[in-house]
Amino acid sequence: MKPLKVALLGCGVVGSQVIRLMHEQAGDLAARVGAPLELAGVAVRRLGRKRDIDVDPALLTTDAEALVTRDDVDIVIEVIGGIEPARSLIVAALSRGKSVVTANKALLAEDGATLHEAARSGNGDLYFEASVAGAIPLLRPLRESLAGDHVKRVLGIVNGTTNYILDKMDSTGASFTDALEEAQTLGYAEADPTADVEGFDAAAKAAILAGLAFHSRVTAEEVHREGITEITATDVASANAMGYVIKLLAICARSDDGRSFGVRVHPAMIPRSHPLAGVREAYNAVFVEAESAGQLMFYGKGAGGAPTASAVLGDLVAVGRNRLAGTRGPEESTYADLAVHPMGETVTRCHVALDVADKPGVLARVADLFAKHDVSIQTVRQEGHGDDAQLVIVTHRATDAALSATMEGLRELDIVRAVASVMRVEGDE
Amino acid sequence: MKPLKVALLGCGVVGSQVIRLMHEQAGDLAARVGAPLELAGVAVRRLGRKRDIDVDPALLTTDAEALVTRDDVDIVIEVIGGIEPARSLIVAALSRGKSVVTANKALLAEDGATLHEAARSGNGDLYFEASVAGAIPLLRPLRESLAGDHVKRVLGIVNGTTNYILDKMDSTGASFTDALEEAQTLGYAEADPTADVEGFDAAAKAAILAGLAFHSRVTAEEVHREGITEITATDVASANAMGYVIKLLAICARSDDGRSFGVRVHPAMIPRSHPLAGVREAYNAVFVEAESAGQLMFYGKGAGGAPTASAVLGDLVAVGRNRLAGTRGPEESTYADLAVHPMGETVTRCHVALDVADKPGVLARVADLFAKHDVSIQTVRQEGHGDDAQLVIVTHRATDAALSATMEGLRELDIVRAVASVMRVEGDE
């Protein structure tokens, strides 16, 4: 049987695991695909570098473009990340009829349209299971298993670094800075943690998830994004006291009329009893609510060389089978073409802690302000006395615009000394 | 665009939801498939019966065989369950080149080989996502997403009825009988609960899961099966006191040398901290350990009309797309052809409670018996005194044969008044 030839772009943490698994499991992969898979070449930045894996030096090249356009290459695996040169290389491969497996969330979320268009024009496959939640089979279920259902909402913990930090803060009482430092020491966070802690990584994944869930095209720019750097040990303790835990969530939710949806990444309080609350350490999990299927959750490792390589190889097998059968997998589905509504129209709930003067009439004035903005209060309780008095309020569902306006108003009230914390509440309707 | 014609076998709880969704989501389904789906007929047992759903009486027929062999029918959905006439009807459809979507776990586990063979001969698709864990996208991920990985173990809560009963026993202290009665009142358990509480339903699902996970052919007969009827409120309380919870698990595990695997369904103690421990009520969840992907979990509703229909429709969309593209999805993969090893060779751990005489030398004699059978003890503790003295022992990993022989030996020791309970321990290596 003629082998399928595979070009690999990138030989870092993920790429070296892809090579290892292609080698170690060659027999199984051949049986599952229907033909052997042969590594045709590996594009790297520098040739001489020491690598984690034994790879035939003759396979290495610094000319990625020549590699992806070689006539004998059937499938290209892209694990270099970033926008360029990844985009040009993928487009070059796809437009020549090759199939591509990629883990590149940033590129898919910034310019997925260009890639999908190239896949269509070349009549090849573009698979990207590894781009969201690493090893967790998630995109294929969303795209295929739930193809007969209506997804209402996706709530995901899709960034392992921030989940590790928030979990440490929750379980040990650590500050954000200390928890981040520990994550960096353990290799869960990078030296420059911005992409993770400011929510950029999660936002790219949210865009991909929303596109699949709602059969529409979404870019990372359309995702409302807030990070976790402002979260204090006090916020975490106060959530804990109320039976909640703070998680950085990627949320894609259809509007009540079904004609638009919101996509956002921000920290939120979720009840301890919610399945996502038990997701510890650097694990990822995605909770899906569909009209007929009800509540589903997918849980597993969101990053790391071997887990990501597992997702890449799953796609490689599918793409390989498709090529042998002379067919293509399901292509991008954007027929619904729903609009992304602005954050202000998103319906959510809020937990607010206010430092207030401890005197009669304070609650009445605060309640009056909420009413003025049409935000109804679910619970309110006073903690402490005198100079330490704090009002802790949890609202019912309201638009984010109304909630923001209420917070603005509270900051201007003379009886409110400070808005100590504001946090959205999710997962308990 | 020419519609794809769909024949539905069965119009009960699941079938009526399939009809409702095909009707309500006709537009979305057409967009996702690439052609409209048209209901060609519905086979029922009796024509006059009152139904949960409005269906054109002209579509109803009692002649299922005529329906599935009609030339204009492209796809057959089978949701009548049981072995016959389901098998003959599915084989008739497949051998005529039609594609089949089925939720029939019993048939697949008893005689999947015949169905897969018919699918191959007719060059059509046989999809069965709904047969295991209802709405949870599980078979497609196992079959496709993990196709580039090696599954080491699958631990599943795949029967909602027994999970509901065990969860009630755990959360309220109820007896098995009372919990079963409540489950029956709420419609979670049938009047004759045998298939659920004796583990037959879970065993069929275990056979299907093991076949997919290990690329081998497995029948329900090969599954070691124990039910939950012997579990007492004391067992549950004692597990709880040790930080464990009792679940009915379907376990498929590769042997250490990778050359065989075990498949079994039995109650087991799992640590409270295990992701499966938090699966409450009638929910299902399947925990997968793969070599590269690591630990994964899939969670959701395992039964019910709408959830099962969601899984059926997901398959319907896939099968429909394949027909339009003139291709087939991945067929049965049994290339590994591993053997199922007998239960005695399965490696597990045991929790044992012994009523013993409270006198010097008892522990030494008990420990000696374990040693004689090469079973090493992890923890032992004495509870109570005098006539109430109980030894609670948790073993290290050993073969089930050695553990069984040890239990036999304990029953014969004169210092052991009774073996109060024996339960396997899983999920904490």
Interface residues (C-beta under 8 A of the other chain):
Chain A: Q17 L21 Q25 D28 L29 A31 R32 E129 A135 I136 P137 R140 P141 E144 S145 L146 A147 G148 D149 H150 H215 P275 G278 A290 E291 S292 A293 G294 Q295 L296 M297 F298 Y299 G300 K301 G304 A306 P307 A309 S310 A311 V312 L313 G314 D315 L316 V317 A318 R321 A325 G326 T327 R328 P330 S333 Y335 A336
Chain B: Q17 L21 Q25 D28 L29 A31 R32 E129 A135 I136 P137 R140 P141 E144 S145 L146 A147 G148 D149 H150 H215 P275 G278 A290 E291 S292 A293 G294 Q295 L296 M297 F298 Y299 G300 K301 G304 A306 P307 A309 S310 A311 V312 L313 G314 D315 L316 V317 A318 R321 A325 G326 T327 R328 P330 S333 Y335 A336
